[in-house]
Amino acid sequence: MKLPLKVKFYISFIILMSIVVMFFVVAQNEARPINIGLFLFWAALAVITESLVLRLPSGMGLSVSLAIVLAALIAEGPLVGTLVTGAGFLFRIIKIPEQNKIAHLFNTPIYKTAFNAAQSVLAIGVSGIIYSLLGGVPGKFNIGLTLIVVTLYTVLNSAIMSFFFALLRKQPYLYVWISNMRGILINVLLVGTMGIILFLAYGSYGIWAVLLFLGPLLLARFSFKQYTDLRETYLETIKAFNKLTEAKDTYTGEHASRVENYAVELARFVKLPENKVENIRMAALLHDIGKIGISDLVLKKTTSLTNEEYEQIKQHPIIGADIIHNVHFLRDVSTIIRHHHERYDGRGYPDHLAGENISTESAILSLADVYDAITSNRSYRTPMNFQDAVAEIERNSGTQFNPKLTKAFVELTKKKQEVFNLDAN
């Protein structure tokens, strides 16, 4: 992937700052020699745990290596902690199922490896420097200083990575950062607590106790993995439902995927929380699932529908919502699907909701759905071009569509024509 110039500058800046911080950490540690054996022990554990990193929907990684790094920092000092985290990122070996490959130092672009190592060195290094300046002594546990280290690391690490994703995705920085903090805060605090336990075990019983307590740490990672695997299973199920709908209605084609793309772009543009963005994503993929319950003769009809046939079509949001409502993790999504054909003026269906009674999620899905419908080829009409379609959406502001969201949608289409202008792609 070709990186924007701003992203390249940012990566270079983070790498440079990590080198500067590393010099400060080394200077601060002049009087304390490194025990090579212990360093290799902690580094090996960091490599193992970092190799088991889990990818979150936001793009950030979640691993239990922080527990190892934190224990090493408290036990041996900031220099060892910083070197250990750097080693973990440099020498980790990660399985990437979607690419069917094993990623490691020698087959990963150097900028990726350098940036990942640098951002962690920067976050741990700064946290370690503050730890020492506040009176932290290697080998002596202080709960207050340890909590400061965990907090600083969490804030710095998420801030660095969020700025990277904000630049890459062209999204507001604070929105990305707050979303990421919500997603990782509890997990980081739990892993930090495990790091404290590892240090206490090490201080009392030595390295064998660390290896013994590594079991619960990996069990925590297994629990995280079960959650992410379950989520992937859900998404695969959703995609299977989507394919089933497309097979039923030949005119939908890639409609659901395009609607997903448009709806997610708009949801993030108006700064919805990431959990709501994910709900919109799933609702977009499944919004037409109710067409399974509609007669093929009606769905595939190329002439105008009769009133009776149109009433059948109007049932598909209800049918879809009923199907999805029975899946526990999709219950919030079912409401979005039920109301994606409601209109701001109350003349929509099935519940004739109006104005602010229509959820933001449903209103966003409605905009994305209509935009794709009028820009896609149908047997009964030709598609509108980009300018005409945007103008049509704008004309229906306050009647069919929420005015605030319509204004945001029009602004977004102008900023990201490469996403919304199919003719230009």
VEXPADREN-716445 format. One line per field, with one value per residue (C-alpha): residue number from 1; residue in one letter; x negated, y, z. Coordinates in steps of 0.001 Angstrom, whole numbers, plus 500000, padded with zeros to 6 digits. Layout:
i <- c(NUM_...) $
aa <- c(A_...) $
c1 <- c(X_...) $
c2 <- c(Y_...) $
c3 <- c(Z_...) $
// end
This chain:
i <- c(1_2_3_4_5_6_7_8_9_10_11_12_13_14_15_16_17_18_19_20_21_22_23_24_25_26_27_28_29_30_31_32_33_34_35_36_37_38_39_40_41_42_43_44_45_46_47_48_49_50_51_52_53_54_55_56_57_58_59_60_61_62_63_64_65_66_67_68_69_70_71_72_73_74_75_76_77_78_79_80_81_82_83_84_85_86_87_88_89_90_91_92_93_94_95_96_97_98_99_100_101_102_103_104_105_106_107_108_109_110_111_112_113_114_115_116_117_118_119_120_121_122_123_124_125_126_127_128_129_130_131_132_133_134_135_136_137_138_139_140_141_142_143_144_145_146_147_148_149_150_151_152_153_154_155_156_157_158_159_160_161_162_163_164_165_166_167_168_169_170_171_172_173_174_175_176_177_178_179_180_181_182_183_184_185_186_187_188_189_190_191_192_193_194_195_196_197_198_199_200_201_202_203_204_205_206_207_208_209_210_211_212_213_214_215_216_217_218_219_220_221_222_223_224_225_226_227_228_229_230_231_232_233_234_235_236_237_238_239_240_241_242_243_244_245_246_247_248_249_250_251_252_253_254_255_256_257_258_259_260_261_262_263_264_265_266_267_268_269_270_271_272_273_274_275_276_277_278_279_280_281_282_283_284_285_286_287_288_289_290_291_292_293_294_295_296_297_298_299_300_301_302_303_304_305_306_307_308_309_310_311_312_313_314_315_316_317_318_319_320_321_322_323_324_325_326_327_328_329_330_331_332_333_334_335_336_337_338_339_340_341_342_343_344_345_346_347_348_349_350_351_352_353_354_355_356_357_358_359_360_361_362_363_364_365_366_367_368_369_370_371_372_373_374_375_376_377_378_379_380_381_382_383_384_385_386_387_388_389_390_391_392_393_394_395_396_397_398_399_400_401_402_403_404_405_406_407_408_409_410_411_412_413_414_415_416_417_418_419_420_421_422_423_424_425) $
aa <- c(M_K_L_P_L_K_V_K_F_Y_I_S_F_I_I_L_M_S_I_V_V_M_F_F_V_V_A_Q_N_E_A_R_P_I_N_I_G_L_F_L_F_W_A_A_L_A_V_I_T_E_S_L_V_L_R_L_P_S_G_M_G_L_S_V_S_L_A_I_V_L_A_A_L_I_A_E_G_P_L_V_G_T_L_V_T_G_A_G_F_L_F_R_I_I_K_I_P_E_Q_N_K_I_A_H_L_F_N_T_P_I_Y_K_T_A_F_N_A_A_Q_S_V_L_A_I_G_V_S_G_I_I_Y_S_L_L_G_G_V_P_G_K_F_N_I_G_L_T_L_I_V_V_T_L_Y_T_V_L_N_S_A_I_M_S_F_F_F_A_L_L_R_K_Q_P_Y_L_Y_V_W_I_S_N_M_R_G_I_L_I_N_V_L_L_V_G_T_M_G_I_I_L_F_L_A_Y_G_S_Y_G_I_W_A_V_L_L_F_L_G_P_L_L_L_A_R_F_S_F_K_Q_Y_T_D_L_R_E_T_Y_L_E_T_I_K_A_F_N_K_L_T_E_A_K_D_T_Y_T_G_E_H_A_S_R_V_E_N_Y_A_V_E_L_A_R_F_V_K_L_P_E_N_K_V_E_N_I_R_M_A_A_L_L_H_D_I_G_K_I_G_I_S_D_L_V_L_K_K_T_T_S_L_T_N_E_E_Y_E_Q_I_K_Q_H_P_I_I_G_A_D_I_I_H_N_V_H_F_L_R_D_V_S_T_I_I_R_H_H_H_E_R_Y_D_G_R_G_Y_P_D_H_L_A_G_E_N_I_S_T_E_S_A_I_L_S_L_A_D_V_Y_D_A_I_T_S_N_R_S_Y_R_T_P_M_N_F_Q_D_A_V_A_E_I_E_R_N_S_G_T_Q_F_N_P_K_L_T_K_A_F_V_E_L_T_K_K_K_Q_E_V_F_N_L_D_A_N) $
c1 <- c(500000_498693_498558_499550_496691_498083_498065_494470_493408_495260_493594_490183_490975_491983_488845_486674_488415_487956_484198_484077_486000_483698_480671_482326_483137_479531_478141_480430_479203_475417_474734_476707_475265_477635_477857_477722_479273_482286_482653_482747_485293_487688_487062_487879_491166_491931_491325_493571_496437_496125_496297_499759_501106_504796_506127_509012_511654_510065_506829_504902_503317_503986_501414_500473_496810_497407_497504_494033_492634_494112_492691_489266_489356_490177_487716_484737_485345_486551_483655_484382_488117_487581_485184_487529_490516_488386_487217_490796_491855_488695_488591_492261_493718_497387_499850_502051_504948_506550_503272_502424_498897_496560_495195_491744_488811_487499_490713_492372_491728_489010_491104_493834_491398_489533_492717_494252_491050_490537_494036_493719_490173_491388_494388_492502_489365_491191_493185_489956_488208_491116_491102_487439_487807_490646_488425_489030_486225_485628_486696_488898_492632_494647_498303_498760_495770_496764_500251_498659_496536_499563_501630_498860_498178_501867_502331_499105_499467_503093_502316_499453_501409_504597_502770_501376_504846_506360_503810_504186_508001_508361_510501_510606_507832_509790_512601_510174_508300_511407_512802_509546_509268_512770_511828_508571_508699_510215_508018_504839_505689_506267_502991_501196_502528_501113_497759_497788_498554_495684_493258_494364_493988_490551_489445_490521_489672_487570_487940_489637_492551_492817_493011_495650_497755_497304_500088_502854_501467_501764_505190_506240_504924_506916_510062_509355_508807_512108_513859_512205_512782_516452_516695_515116_517586_520416_519079_518688_522260_523416_521583_523190_526630_525711_524801_528092_529952_528012_528844_532510_532532_530270_530452_528758_525355_522728_525348_524949_521162_521373_524037_521789_518923_521017_522744_519514_517847_520775_520981_517322_517611_520288_518122_520348_518728_516992_519519_522309_520210_519885_523653_524204_521704_523586_526976_525816_524668_527983_530487_532145_532118_535904_536251_535837_539505_540687_541942_539432_542107_542327_538577_537665_540532_539243_542463_544243_545457_549136_550273_550528_547019_545621_547205_545324_542029_542717_542679_538987_537683_540046_539097_535392_535642_537526_534856_531997_533727_533485_529674_528676_525637_527573_530604_529474_528835_532370_533860_531650_532791_536478_536361_534035_537018_538527_538644_537933_541428_543110_544235_541899_542513_543151_543788_544210_541599_540683_537917_535683_537725_535710_532364_529201_528043_531213_531096_527483_528338_531283_529047_526458_529114_530900_527653_526517_529947_530055_526449_526757_528059_531579_533649_536321_534041_530531_528283_527743_524266_522424_523481_527143_527311_525847_528231_531171_530167_529859_533303_534877_533326_535986_538549_537013_533736_532513_531297_528170_527096_527890_525658_522870_523390_523120_519982_518508_519172_517298_514346_514228_515328_513087_515431_518817_518217_518455_517874_514484_513372) $
c2 <- c(500000_503426_505656_509335_511784_512917_509324_508848_512000_510848_507416_509090_511460_508615_506638_509730_510451_506836_507146_510372_508726_505702_507985_509495_506037_504864_508033_507573_503989_504619_503389_500131_497292_495047_491390_489838_486550_488243_490562_487592_485881_488842_489516_485915_486130_489461_487956_484985_487085_489762_487014_486217_489735_490032_492536_494745_496146_499592_498277_498417_495309_493811_491574_490478_491442_494608_492398_491057_494493_496049_493285_493692_497473_497294_494453_495578_499253_501386_500469_496742_497373_499560_497090_494212_495885_496759_493146_491911_493961_493360_489577_488637_486129_486740_484559_486575_484278_486678_486835_483180_484017_484214_487735_488259_490652_489427_489503_492623_496103_497735_500843_498728_496906_500111_502052_499301_498932_502705_503523_500960_502041_505642_504850_502558_504718_507912_506015_504528_507906_509421_506342_506922_510688_510133_507892_504452_502023_498767_495767_497746_497762_500967_500666_504391_504646_501415_502750_505915_503791_501801_504964_506821_503864_503455_507132_507464_504199_504846_508492_507516_504771_506829_509675_507177_505781_509270_510309_507073_507127_510930_510969_513451_512621_513056_510863_508056_508395_508365_505378_503467_504337_502985_499772_499020_500700_497831_495241_497255_497689_493935_493105_495726_494039_490743_492475_493496_489895_488658_491083_490092_486411_487094_489086_486346_483136_484013_483276_479892_481644_483930_480890_479406_482575_482782_480168_482473_485249_483095_481973_485631_485881_482755_484450_487517_485197_483435_486800_487934_484522_484685_488130_486865_483985_486485_488556_485484_484518_488006_487781_484408_485934_488736_486280_484494_487753_488532_485097_485782_489247_489384_493185_493692_492530_494173_496587_495631_495977_499427_500522_499283_501374_504536_504136_503515_506516_508743_507307_508059_511470_512494_510997_508204_505917_502904_500445_502260_502293_498517_498178_500258_498119_494936_496529_497658_494163_492689_495451_493535_490086_490327_489955_486235_486299_488142_486313_485996_487154_490457_490916_490196_492063_494533_496532_498769_497094_496949_498355_494819_493944_497150_496271_492951_494763_497026_493954_493211_495521_493817_490324_491198_492717_489662_487318_489340_489962_486260_486486_487841_489910_491499_492771_496412_495893_494572_497954_499760_497360_497727_501507_502021_502867_505429_509029_512244_513546_510423_509033_506040_502481_500243_502307_505813_507306_510942_513430_512614_509498_507799_506706_508241_504762_504077_507552_506991_503593_505140_507752_505176_502775_505377_506820_503411_502611_505745_505367_501659_500137_498699_497083_499744_502820_504050_505146_508789_510242_511464_515129_514377_511764_514124_516858_514434_513557_517253_518008_515490_516975_517559_515374_511961_512507_513996_517542_517456_514076_515144_518182_515977_513432_516075_517488_514001_513117_516258_515409_511759_511606_508585_506633_507854_508560_505110_506534_507824_504485) $
c3 <- c(500000_499011_502078_501965_502458_505829_507085_505948_507798_510901_510840_510475_513351_515703_514840_515459_518779_519909_519260_521295_524155_523986_524502_527599_528967_528443_530043_533028_533467_533329_536854_536557_534440_532513_533488_530005_531133_532697_529720_527338_529604_529590_525888_524963_526858_525168_521720_522518_523880_521192_518561_519916_519279_518437_515915_517051_514665_515031_513507_516773_518237_521640_523282_526779_526248_528296_531398_530577_529756_532898_535097_533445_533876_537584_538229_536148_535376_532447_530130_530281_529975_526899_525256_526015_524354_521326_521036_521282_518256_516230_516517_516828_514381_513561_511709_509330_508337_505835_503891_504508_505630_508595_509078_510604_510535_507185_505129_506577_505122_507185_507851_509508_511768_512608_513368_515536_517548_517752_519019_521795_522714_522826_525052_527447_527400_528382_531020_532398_532538_534464_536729_537625_538018_540504_542610_541171_542066_540128_542175_544585_544066_544426_543511_542823_540488_538743_538040_536643_534276_533070_532608_530781_528513_527677_526860_524862_522949_521995_521146_518816_517052_516849_515131_512642_511826_511730_509095_507155_507135_507011_510145_513059_515510_518761_517430_516569_519862_522069_520154_520610_524292_524878_523122_524934_528356_530357_528629_529241_532927_533259_531508_533623_536759_535494_535030_538699_539693_537512_539175_542680_541785_540315_543351_545749_543869_540815_537099_537629_539278_536243_533978_536275_536163_532406_532192_533471_531288_528176_529371_529359_525822_524934_526271_524127_521162_521757_521695_518455_516826_517830_516293_513068_513024_513401_510508_508306_509131_508203_504880_504220_504886_502498_499733_500305_499808_496634_495250_495915_494305_491261_491107_494466_493193_495379_496704_500371_500271_498704_501185_503990_502657_502284_505655_507581_505920_506932_510466_511072_509424_511944_514722_515988_518600_517102_518557_516698_513540_513803_514284_511161_509272_510133_509498_506055_505152_506312_505562_502720_504356_504715_500932_501561_502585_499463_496365_493499_491095_492944_493472_489850_488239_485618_485278_487766_490949_491814_495147_496518_495325_496784_500129_499961_499328_502308_504544_503994_506796_509245_508077_508194_511679_512959_511578_513066_516401_517203_517072_520492_519457_516573_518479_518278_514580_514038_515023_512500_509777_510662_510300_507320_505068_507448_506232_508105_507197_508600_505247_505315_506465_508354_511534_510047_512366_511816_512648_515593_516399_513671_515104_513679_512660_510651_509081_507993_506530_504658_503035_502004_500705_498582_497233_496029_494606_492442_491258_490382_487171_487278_484535_484923_484867_484187_487054_487958_487696_490767_490576_489892_492652_495251_494102_494421_497976_498814_497321_499672_502799_505445_503681_503101_504924_508203_507317_509500_508147_504591_504959_506342_503555_500804_502421_502708_499057_497976_500212_499199_495593_495093_497416_496176_492479_490889_487407_488485_489938) $
// end
